[in-house]
Amino acid sequence: MNSIMKRAANIAALATVIGVTSSLASTEHATFNLPVEAHWGSVILHPGTYTFDVPSATSWPQQINLNRNGSTVWILPITESSGWFASDRSYLKLVAVGSTYFVHEYDSGQTGKQFTFRVPKGASHDLKIKPLIKTIEVIGGSAK
């Protein structure tokens, strides 16, 4: 009986390692250069180069890991759509409220996913009228 339990424990450990490895292998890595100050969720981003990872989520909410100069912050989208967007290009959409920019959307061409993020109530109303949108190209966006 003892050897059966050891064998079951080994199989469970192997399955865990395979699951973690496949999860890491499907993480999307990307880079973008932000030319203006912008708010992404509760984070204020200063102009500069950023990298981010979008791990393959098995449950909601999806988490995005944003990195700059060795610091990492986690951002949660409010919605995720899959399968409708396929392209060789990925990009962030920024919307302006007054003179302040907010990240409203991330479209991943390689994965076909679109993530949307919270913007202030005034911006939500402005999006229905005629928003000032700045598109930032994302380089990479590939799964590794």
N, C-alpha and C positions, 0 to 999 in steps of 0.2 A: 504494500500500500504506500509505503514511504517513497519508493522509486516512481510510482505513478504521480504522486504530488510534485516531486522534483521535476519530472518531465513536463507536467502541466505548467509549472512556474517558468521553466526555460522557454516553453513555447509562448507564453504570455509576454515574457521579457523581449523575445525576438520580435513579436508582433508590435510591441511598443516602439522598439528601435526602428523598425521598418516604417511605421506610421510617422514618427518624428522626422526621419530622413526624407520621406516623400513630401511631407509638409514643407520642410525647408527647401527642397528642390523646386517647389512650385511657387516660391516667393517671387513677386515681381520687383525688380530693382530699376530705379529711374533717377535722372538728374534734371534739374532745371535751373536757369539763371533768372532771378527775379530783378527786373529793372526799377521797380518802385516798392515803397513800403506797402504791405498788405496785411490784412487780418485773415487768419485761417482758423476758424472756430474761435477759441479764446486766446490764441497765440498771435502775437504781433511779429511779422516777418520783416526784417530789414532787407534792403537790396543786397543781392549776392547770390552765390551758388549754393544750392541745396541738393541733397539726395534723399530719397525716400524708398521705403519698402512697403509693399502691400502683400502681407502673407496670405496664402490661400485660406480663406475662412471656411470653417465647417459649420459655423453657427453665426447668428447675428448677435451683436453688431460687429461689423468688419472693423478692423483697426488698421490705421496707416501710421507707420513709424517715420517721422520726419527728422532728418539729421543735418546739423551744420556745426562745423568746428568742434566735433566731438560731443556735442549735446544732442540728446534725442528727446523729442516730445511725441505724444501719441494723440492722434486726431481721429474722431469718430464721425463718419458721414451720417446724414439723416436718411438717405435712401441709396439703394444700389440697384441698377438695372443691368441685365446681362443679355448678350446675344444679338443686340440690335446694331451695335456699333463695331464695325470691323474696318481697319485701315492700317497703313504702315506708320501712321502718325499718332502720337499721344499728346494731349495738351491740357493745360489748366485754363479755366475761364474765370477772369476776375471781373467783378462788377463794381462800379463806382457809386458811392452814396456821398454826394457833395464832392469833396476832394479826397475821400478815403476809399481805398480799394479793399474788396473782400473776395476771397476765393469762394466761388459759387459752385464750381463743377470740376471734376477730373474725369477726362475721357481717355481710356486706355485702348488704343487701337489694337494692340497685340492680344489682349484678353477679351475684347468686346464688352468691357464693363464700363459703366458710367456711374460715378459717385457724385452725389450732391451734398452740399454743406450749408449750414445755417448762415443766413445773412440777417442784418437788422430788419425789423418790420418795415421801415421806410424803404429799404432796398427791395423787399418782396413786392411792395406796391409798385415801385419804379420798374421792376422787371416786366410787369404787365404792360407798361406804357412803352417806353423806348429806352432801354438801359444803355449806358456807356459800358461797353465790354472790351476788355483787353485780353487777348489770347496769348498765352505763354507756351511755347513749344517745350515738350518734355522729351529728353533724349534717353534712349534706353527703353524702358517700359517692357523689358523682356523678362521672361521667367528664367530663373537660374536654379 
